[in-house]
Structures are given as structure tokens and as C-alpha cells.
């Protein structure tokens, strides 16, 4: 499977680079970029804080 720089393949379709949006982490207050448009009233976390809030996976 081939990947383009900044994109990937899904179901045989290639996508270009992700659009990133500026945001402020709801936990630490640091500026960050997220791959979705932040919605007012919903928390946004930077990469580090997201790891703290991510539910533990059980196998």
C-alpha cells in the first residue's frame, strides 16, 4: 500500500494533506493544531493532554 506525503489511502482512495485548525488545549492552555474544526462548548486537547484523557483500551 502506497502513501502520499501528508495523506494516505483508505478504501483505495487517496486523500491530500489534512487541513489543520488552530486551537487552545482545554487542559494546559497551550496553542495546538487539530485535524478538525473545533466546536464551541466541546473540549480540545493537545497531543499530550489527549493521551491523559483517552480511555484505556482493554483486550
Beta strands, then each sheet from edge to edge (+ up, - down):
strand 1: 8-10
strand 2: 13-15
strand 3: 21-24
strand 4: 31-34
sheet 1: 1+ 2-
sheet 2: 3+ 4-
end
